[in-house]
Amino acid sequence: MKARIRGLLILLILTINSFAQSHSVVQISPAGAIGTCEVSVAINPTNPNNIIGTSHMNGLPGGGRVNNATYVTTDGGKTWKTMPTQNPKSLVQGDDSIAFGSDGTAYHAYMSFDGIRVPRPKRAVGGMWVETSKDGGRSWNEAVPAIEHINSVTPFEDKPYVVTNNIANSSYKNQVYMAWTRFDVYGSKAPDCYSHIYFTKSDDGGKTFMPSIRISDSLGDCVDGDNTMEGAIVAPGVKGEIFVVWAGPKGLYFDQSSDGGWTFGADKIISELPGGWDMEIAGIGRANGMPVTKVDSSNSPYRGTLYVNWIDERNGDPDVFLMASKDGGASWSQPVRVNDDKVKNGKAQFFTWMAVDPIDGALNIVFYDRRDLPGTKTGVTLARSIDGGKTFVNYKIQQPPFECNTGVFFGDYNGIDAYNGLVVPIYTHFVGDRELAVSVALFKFKPGTQQQVN
């Protein structure tokens, strides 16, 4: 009997290891591109072979300033084309994000500015812009401001993330949402300088955005650290709710709207954040454990479940966590540790991001992973759950581990999207000592299972 059990365990291990090898990795940024980081990815629900990635980019091979770029594939990720996006005012740009609406419209959002942290800047401008594409990312309409400050960098708008409401039969279907951090004065240590969470939406396909509203009741500082309000991601609910979670001085803050984003309720602390969201990772200039918030909009048994994914140091080193609410945020499950290496082993996991498949309801989480690696050597892991986040299987992405360099800005996050078993993590990695590249991993699972298919 023991021999039979041992044989079954060996078969299980071999099966899981075969799963881990059954995917491809493709570098999508051009060789020699400068400063590629802060990535996002979206799968077109009307044509899953059409995938768009995006990143910050300082320059193209051979010269030429580019501040962000999109990467487009129409063959399921086999080949990609780099599409530099517009920057008519030559502003500093970053915090790119990408989302597809249910009709196949792509939305690319970013923040843009000039003149911060300068006492008397020659030029001062700041805000957030959104551009749209009706042809899968091959071309983009002129970007429109979701919010714009002319001749001023105060307040300063930071870390917007665009989200679309693709929920069938929702009265708010196809609305476009963004939440972000507003600094009274970015980077100020003054005791009366505060950070807040703001929200806006568009109900005309990104042509215009409503005047922004403040949704945070509590105040953070302006230092851009643990005591700052940051990491707000909007998650549309299946009953018309709009959920937002962010990190701040007291942990993870939760808020919601029941009227389509016109008003929000009172902040609620849903979890502590041991070690804070601004953490030190060897070889990385800065790293964060800010939350990512999603709702299961599929017809799975977990439809309507609200999930929050983040990183903290409750076990003594940075680990990835997830918790769930089945009642619209009124109550929450205990945090589940997503990475399955040995607890308290001193190995860091960082820069997590999550996607919930809108067809099968599977949770898919990507993060950098230093388990079994020396020093600042870093790998990438995908974790997948098919039971509503109760358990996860970890898959080592076949990205060669890379050394990190604190002298190179590595960005603030990764990205991932999923659709009907297709799972596409996107991430930044070093190629050499100082050059960064953007790659995707292409997984295909039998929907609702851990079984990978070709």
C-alpha positions as CSV (number, residue, x, y, z in Angstrom):
1,M,0.0,0.0,0.0
2,K,2.8,2.4,0.9
3,A,4.6,1.7,-2.4
4,R,1.3,2.4,-4.2
5,I,0.9,5.7,-2.4
6,R,4.5,6.6,-3.1
7,G,4.0,5.8,-6.8
8,L,0.9,8.0,-6.9
9,L,2.7,10.9,-5.3
10,I,5.6,10.5,-7.8
11,L,3.0,10.5,-10.7
12,L,1.4,13.6,-9.2
13,I,4.7,15.4,-9.0
14,L,5.7,14.4,-12.5
15,T,2.3,15.6,-13.7
16,I,2.6,19.0,-12.0
17,N,6.2,19.4,-13.3
18,S,4.9,18.6,-16.9
19,F,2.3,21.3,-16.4
20,A,5.1,23.7,-15.5
21,Q,7.0,23.1,-18.7
22,S,3.9,23.4,-21.0
23,H,4.1,27.1,-21.9
24,S,6.1,29.5,-23.9
25,V,8.0,32.7,-23.1
26,V,8.2,35.5,-25.7
27,Q,10.2,38.8,-25.4
28,I,7.9,41.4,-26.8
29,S,9.9,44.6,-26.4
30,P,12.5,45.3,-29.1
31,A,16.1,44.5,-28.3
32,G,17.9,47.7,-27.2
33,A,14.8,49.5,-26.0
34,I,15.6,51.8,-23.1
35,G,13.8,51.8,-19.7
36,T,11.0,49.3,-20.4
37,C,9.0,48.8,-17.2
38,E,5.6,49.3,-15.6
39,V,3.7,46.8,-17.7
40,S,0.1,45.8,-18.3
41,V,-1.6,43.3,-20.6
42,A,-5.2,42.7,-21.9
43,I,-6.8,40.0,-24.0
44,N,-9.5,41.0,-26.5
45,P,-12.7,39.2,-25.5
46,T,-14.1,39.5,-29.1
47,N,-10.9,37.9,-30.5
48,P,-8.6,36.2,-27.9
49,N,-5.8,36.0,-30.5
50,N,-5.5,39.8,-30.2
51,I,-3.5,40.7,-27.1
52,I,-2.1,44.1,-26.2
53,G,0.8,44.7,-23.8
54,T,2.0,48.1,-22.7
55,S,5.0,49.5,-20.8
56,H,6.8,52.7,-20.0
57,M,9.7,53.1,-22.5
58,N,12.4,55.9,-22.6
59,G,13.7,55.2,-26.0
60,L,13.9,52.9,-29.1
61,P,17.0,51.3,-30.5
62,G,18.9,53.8,-32.7
63,G,17.5,56.8,-30.9
64,G,14.2,58.6,-30.6
65,R,12.4,59.4,-27.4
66,V,9.4,57.3,-26.5
67,N,7.6,57.5,-23.2
68,N,5.3,54.6,-23.5
69,A,4.6,51.9,-26.0
70,T,2.0,49.2,-26.8
71,Y,2.9,45.7,-28.1
72,V,0.3,44.1,-30.3
73,T,-0.2,40.5,-31.4
74,T,-3.0,39.1,-33.6
75,D,-1.8,35.5,-33.7
76,G,-2.2,34.6,-30.0
77,G,1.2,35.8,-28.9
78,K,3.5,34.1,-31.5
79,T,4.6,37.5,-33.0
80,W,4.4,41.0,-31.7
81,K,4.7,44.5,-33.1
82,T,5.8,47.5,-31.1
83,M,3.5,50.5,-31.5
84,P,4.9,53.7,-29.9
85,T,2.1,55.8,-28.6
86,Q,1.7,59.5,-28.9
87,N,3.4,62.1,-26.7
88,P,2.7,65.4,-28.4
89,K,3.9,67.5,-25.5
90,S,7.1,65.5,-24.8
91,L,6.0,64.9,-21.2
92,V,7.4,62.3,-18.8
93,Q,4.9,59.5,-18.9
94,G,4.4,56.3,-16.9
95,D,2.0,54.0,-15.0
96,D,0.6,52.6,-18.2
97,S,-2.4,50.3,-18.1
98,I,-4.5,48.6,-20.8
99,A,-8.0,47.1,-20.9
100,F,-10.5,45.8,-23.4
101,G,-14.2,46.6,-23.4
102,S,-16.7,43.9,-24.1
103,D,-17.1,45.3,-27.7
104,G,-13.4,45.0,-28.4
105,T,-12.5,48.6,-27.8
106,A,-9.0,48.9,-26.2
107,Y,-8.3,51.6,-23.6
108,H,-4.8,52.7,-22.8
109,A,-4.3,55.0,-19.8
110,Y,-1.3,56.7,-18.4
111,M,-0.2,59.6,-16.2
112,S,2.0,62.3,-17.6
113,F,3.8,65.3,-16.2
114,D,6.7,67.8,-16.2
115,G,8.1,70.0,-13.4
116,I,7.6,68.0,-10.2
117,R,10.1,68.4,-7.4
118,V,11.5,71.5,-9.0
119,P,11.2,74.8,-7.0
120,R,10.7,77.0,-10.1
121,P,10.1,74.7,-13.1
122,K,10.3,76.1,-16.6
123,R,7.2,74.2,-17.4
124,A,4.5,72.7,-15.1
125,V,1.8,70.3,-16.3
126,G,0.3,67.1,-15.1
127,G,-2.6,64.7,-15.4
128,M,-3.9,61.4,-16.7
129,W,-4.8,60.6,-20.3
130,V,-6.7,57.8,-22.0
131,E,-6.5,56.8,-25.7
132,T,-8.7,54.3,-27.5
133,S,-8.3,51.8,-30.3
134,K,-11.0,50.2,-32.4
135,D,-8.7,47.9,-34.4
136,G,-7.0,45.9,-31.7
137,G,-4.1,48.3,-31.0
138,R,-3.0,48.9,-34.6
139,S,-3.9,52.5,-34.4
140,W,-5.0,54.9,-31.5
141,N,-7.3,57.8,-31.3
142,E,-6.0,61.1,-29.9
143,A,-5.6,60.8,-26.1
144,V,-8.2,62.7,-24.0
145,P,-7.5,64.0,-20.5
146,A,-9.3,62.2,-17.7
147,I,-7.9,65.0,-15.6
148,E,-5.4,67.8,-16.6
149,H,-3.6,70.5,-14.7
150,I,-2.3,73.3,-16.9
151,N,0.7,75.4,-15.7
152,S,0.7,73.5,-12.4
153,V,1.9,70.2,-10.9
154,T,-0.1,70.6,-7.7
155,P,-2.0,68.5,-7.0
156,F,-0.1,65.6,-8.6
157,E,-2.1,62.6,-9.9
158,D,-0.3,59.2,-9.6
159,K,-0.9,55.5,-10.4
160,P,-4.1,55.5,-12.4
161,Y,-5.3,52.1,-13.6
162,V,-8.0,51.7,-16.3
163,V,-10.8,49.2,-15.8
164,T,-13.8,48.4,-18.0
165,N,-17.2,47.0,-17.0
166,N,-17.7,44.0,-19.1
167,I,-20.4,42.3,-17.0
168,A,-23.3,41.1,-19.1
169,N,-26.7,42.6,-18.3
170,S,-25.2,45.2,-16.0
171,S,-26.8,48.6,-16.3
172,Y,-23.3,50.0,-16.2
173,K,-21.8,47.8,-18.9
174,N,-19.0,49.3,-21.0
175,Q,-18.4,52.1,-18.5
176,V,-14.7,52.9,-18.1
177,Y,-13.3,53.5,-14.6
178,M,-10.1,54.8,-13.0
179,A,-8.9,55.3,-9.4
180,W,-5.6,56.8,-8.4
181,T,-3.6,58.7,-5.8
182,R,-3.7,62.5,-5.6
183,F,-0.8,64.1,-3.8
184,D,-1.3,67.7,-2.5
185,V,2.5,68.0,-3.3
186,Y,4.3,64.9,-4.5
187,G,7.1,63.9,-2.3
188,S,6.6,66.6,0.4
189,K,7.4,65.7,4.0
190,A,5.3,68.6,5.3
191,P,3.0,67.5,8.1
192,D,0.0,69.2,6.4
193,C,0.6,67.6,3.0
194,Y,-1.8,64.8,2.3
195,S,-2.6,62.0,-0.2
196,H,-6.1,60.9,-1.2
197,I,-7.8,58.3,-3.4
198,Y,-9.8,59.8,-6.3
199,F,-12.2,58.2,-8.9
200,T,-13.5,59.0,-12.3
201,K,-15.5,57.2,-15.0
202,S,-16.6,57.5,-18.6
203,D,-19.9,56.4,-20.0
204,D,-19.3,57.4,-23.6
205,G,-16.4,55.0,-24.5
206,G,-13.6,57.1,-23.2
207,K,-14.5,60.3,-25.1
208,T,-15.1,62.3,-21.9
209,F,-14.7,61.6,-18.2
210,M,-16.8,62.9,-15.3
211,P,-15.3,65.4,-12.8
212,S,-13.2,63.4,-10.4
213,I,-14.4,62.7,-6.8
214,R,-12.5,61.9,-3.7
215,I,-13.5,58.5,-2.3
216,S,-11.0,58.1,0.6
217,D,-12.2,59.5,4.0
218,S,-8.8,58.9,5.7
219,L,-5.7,60.8,4.9
220,G,-2.2,59.7,4.0
221,D,1.1,61.6,3.8
222,C,2.8,62.8,0.6
223,V,6.1,60.9,1.0
224,D,5.2,58.0,-1.4
225,G,5.8,55.4,1.3
226,D,4.0,53.2,3.8
227,N,1.8,56.0,5.2
228,T,0.7,57.2,1.7
229,M,-2.7,56.2,0.2
230,E,-1.8,54.2,-2.9
231,G,-2.6,51.2,-5.0
232,A,-6.3,51.8,-5.8
233,I,-7.8,49.4,-8.4
234,V,-11.5,49.5,-9.4
235,A,-13.4,46.2,-9.5
236,P,-17.0,46.2,-11.0
237,G,-19.4,43.9,-9.2
238,V,-22.0,41.6,-10.8
239,K,-24.8,43.5,-9.0
240,G,-23.8,46.9,-10.2
241,E,-21.4,47.6,-7.4
242,I,-18.1,49.3,-7.8
243,F,-15.4,48.1,-5.3
244,V,-12.1,49.8,-4.6
245,V,-9.2,48.6,-2.3
246,W,-6.0,50.5,-1.6
247,A,-3.1,50.5,0.8
248,G,-2.4,53.1,3.5
249,P,-1.1,53.7,7.0
250,K,-3.5,51.3,8.7
251,G,-3.5,48.5,6.2
252,L,-5.8,47.7,3.3
253,Y,-8.7,50.1,2.9
254,F,-12.0,49.1,1.3
255,D,-14.8,51.3,-0.2
256,Q,-17.7,50.8,-2.6
257,S,-20.4,52.5,-4.6
258,S,-23.9,51.2,-5.2
259,D,-24.9,53.9,-7.7
260,G,-22.5,53.5,-10.5
261,G,-19.7,55.5,-9.0
262,W,-21.6,58.8,-8.2
263,T,-21.1,58.3,-4.5
264,F,-19.0,56.0,-2.3
265,G,-19.4,54.9,1.4
266,A,-17.1,55.1,4.4
267,D,-13.6,53.6,4.3
268,K,-13.3,50.2,6.0
269,I,-10.0,48.5,7.1
270,I,-10.2,44.9,5.9
271,S,-6.6,43.7,6.7
272,E,-3.5,44.8,8.4
273,L,-0.4,45.1,6.2
274,P,2.6,43.9,8.3
275,G,5.7,45.6,7.2
276,G,3.8,48.2,5.2
277,W,3.3,48.3,1.4
278,D,6.7,50.0,0.7
279,M,9.2,47.2,1.2
280,E,12.9,46.8,0.8
281,I,13.9,44.2,-1.8
282,A,17.7,43.7,-2.4
283,G,18.7,44.8,-5.8
284,I,15.5,46.8,-6.4
285,G,15.4,50.5,-6.0
286,R,11.8,50.3,-4.7
287,A,9.2,47.7,-4.4
288,N,5.6,47.6,-3.2
289,G,3.0,45.2,-2.0
290,M,0.0,47.3,-3.1
291,P,-3.3,45.4,-3.5
292,V,-5.0,44.3,-6.8
293,T,-8.8,43.9,-6.6
294,K,-10.9,41.8,-8.9
295,V,-14.4,40.2,-9.1
296,D,-15.4,36.9,-10.6
297,S,-17.9,37.8,-13.3
298,S,-18.0,34.3,-14.8
299,N,-20.8,31.7,-14.4
300,S,-18.6,29.6,-12.2
301,P,-19.7,28.5,-8.7
302,Y,-17.7,31.5,-7.4
303,R,-19.5,34.2,-9.5
304,G,-19.7,37.5,-7.6
305,T,-16.8,36.7,-5.3
306,L,-14.6,39.7,-4.6
307,Y,-10.8,39.0,-4.4
308,V,-7.9,41.1,-3.1
309,N,-4.3,40.1,-3.8
310,W,-1.3,41.8,-2.1
311,I,2.1,41.2,-0.5
312,D,3.2,41.7,3.1
313,E,5.8,40.5,5.6
314,R,3.7,38.9,8.3
315,N,5.9,35.8,8.0
316,G,9.2,37.7,8.2
317,D,9.8,38.0,4.5
318,P,7.6,39.2,1.6
319,D,4.9,36.7,0.7
320,V,1.9,36.8,-1.7
321,F,-1.6,36.7,-0.2
322,L,-5.2,36.6,-1.3
323,M,-8.5,36.9,0.6
324,A,-12.0,36.7,-0.7
325,S,-15.5,38.1,0.1
326,K,-18.7,36.5,-1.0
327,D,-21.0,39.2,0.4
328,G,-19.7,42.3,-1.3
329,G,-17.0,43.2,1.2
330,A,-19.1,42.8,4.4
331,S,-16.9,39.9,5.6
332,W,-13.7,38.4,4.4
333,S,-11.9,35.1,4.5
334,Q,-8.6,34.7,6.3
335,P,-5.6,35.5,4.1
336,V,-4.3,32.6,2.0
337,R,-0.6,32.4,1.2
338,V,-0.3,32.1,-2.5
339,N,3.4,31.2,-2.9
340,D,4.1,27.6,-1.8
341,D,7.7,27.7,-0.9
342,K,8.8,27.1,2.8
343,V,7.3,29.6,5.2
344,K,9.9,32.0,6.8
345,N,12.6,30.9,4.4
346,G,13.9,34.5,3.9
347,K,13.2,34.4,0.2
348,A,11.2,37.4,-1.2
349,Q,8.2,37.3,-3.5
350,F,7.3,40.8,-4.9
351,F,5.3,42.7,-7.5
352,T,2.2,40.6,-7.6
353,W,-0.7,41.0,-10.0
354,M,-4.0,39.1,-10.5
355,A,-6.5,38.2,-13.2
356,V,-9.8,36.3,-12.8
357,D,-10.8,34.5,-15.9
358,P,-14.3,35.9,-16.9
359,I,-15.2,32.5,-18.5
360,D,-14.1,29.8,-16.0
361,G,-13.6,31.9,-12.8
362,A,-10.0,30.7,-12.3
363,L,-7.7,33.0,-10.3
364,N,-4.3,33.6,-11.9
365,I,-1.5,35.5,-10.0
366,V,2.0,36.4,-11.3
367,F,4.9,37.5,-9.1
368,Y,8.7,37.7,-9.0
369,D,10.1,34.8,-7.0
370,R,13.5,34.3,-5.4
371,R,12.9,30.8,-3.9
372,D,15.9,28.5,-4.5
373,L,17.9,31.4,-6.0
374,P,21.0,33.1,-4.5
375,G,21.4,36.8,-3.8
376,T,19.3,39.0,-6.0
377,K,18.8,36.4,-8.7
378,T,15.1,36.6,-9.6
379,G,12.6,34.3,-11.3
380,V,8.9,34.6,-12.2
381,T,6.0,32.4,-11.0
382,L,2.4,31.9,-12.0
383,A,0.0,30.7,-9.3
384,R,-3.4,29.4,-10.3
385,S,-6.5,28.5,-8.2
386,I,-9.6,26.8,-9.5
387,D,-11.4,26.6,-6.1
388,G,-12.1,30.2,-5.4
389,G,-8.7,31.0,-4.0
390,K,-8.7,28.3,-1.3
391,T,-5.6,26.6,-2.8
392,F,-3.0,27.4,-5.5
393,V,-0.7,25.5,-7.8
394,N,2.5,27.3,-8.5
395,Y,4.1,27.1,-12.0
396,K,7.7,28.2,-12.5
397,I,7.7,30.4,-15.6
398,Q,10.6,29.4,-17.9
399,Q,12.2,32.8,-17.8
400,P,16.0,32.4,-17.0
401,P,16.6,34.0,-13.6
402,F,18.2,37.4,-13.8
403,E,20.3,39.6,-11.5
404,C,18.9,42.9,-10.4
405,N,20.5,46.3,-10.4
406,T,19.5,49.1,-7.9
407,G,20.8,51.7,-10.4
408,V,18.2,50.9,-13.0
409,F,14.5,51.8,-12.4
410,F,12.6,48.5,-12.4
411,G,9.1,49.9,-12.2
412,D,6.3,49.3,-9.8
413,Y,4.3,46.3,-11.0
414,N,3.7,43.4,-13.3
415,G,0.5,42.5,-15.2
416,I,-1.6,39.5,-16.2
417,D,-4.8,38.7,-18.0
418,A,-6.9,35.6,-18.6
419,Y,-9.7,34.5,-20.9
420,N,-11.2,31.0,-21.3
421,G,-8.1,29.2,-20.1
422,L,-5.6,31.5,-21.9
423,V,-3.4,33.1,-19.3
424,V,-0.9,35.7,-20.2
425,P,1.5,37.1,-17.5
426,I,3.6,40.1,-18.6
427,Y,6.7,41.2,-16.7
428,T,10.0,43.2,-16.9
429,H,13.4,41.5,-16.6
430,F,17.0,42.3,-17.0
431,V,19.0,41.3,-20.0
432,G,22.5,42.0,-19.1
433,D,23.6,44.4,-16.3
434,R,21.5,47.5,-17.2
435,E,19.1,46.7,-20.1
436,L,15.5,45.8,-19.3
437,A,13.1,43.9,-21.5
438,V,9.4,43.0,-21.4
439,S,8.3,39.4,-21.9
440,V,5.1,37.5,-21.7
441,A,4.4,33.9,-20.8
442,L,1.7,32.1,-22.7
443,F,-0.3,29.4,-20.8
444,K,-3.3,27.6,-22.1
445,F,-5.3,25.6,-19.5
446,K,-8.4,23.5,-20.1
447,P,-11.0,25.8,-18.6
448,G,-11.8,25.2,-15.0
449,T,-8.8,22.9,-14.5
450,Q,-5.0,22.9,-13.8
451,Q,-4.5,20.8,-17.0
452,Q,-2.5,22.6,-19.7
453,V,-3.2,22.0,-23.3
454,N,-1.3,22.8,-26.5
